[in-house]
Amino acid sequence: MKHLMNEPVFRQAMQLRMHMSFLIDNLYSYLQVDVLESQWSKLHAGVKASRDFEEVRILHDKYLASIVEQFFLNHPKVLKTLQDVLVMC
């Protein structure tokens, strides 16, 4: 293994692996922290403040719609591109 570390191709492969790992880590961080946790906090606060079931239902519908939008699930081209990148990684 030690003799491979000095090869340019090996270094390039490891650098590519590092960039792919960075991309996946940041994508998952975005999905978990920026989308799920923030939307969950909004839903939770709204449910606490609601007075009836209909308000909760509407809040839940908005929660789901927001997640679908921010996960790019209703943008087929973007979703396909993200899936292709994840498969490559």
Secondary structure, DSSP 8 states (H G I E B T S, - for coil): -TTGGGSHHHHHHHHHHHHHHHHHHHHHHIIIIIIIIHHHHHHHHHHHH--SHHHHHHHHHHHHHHHHHHTTTT-HHHHHHHHHHHHH-
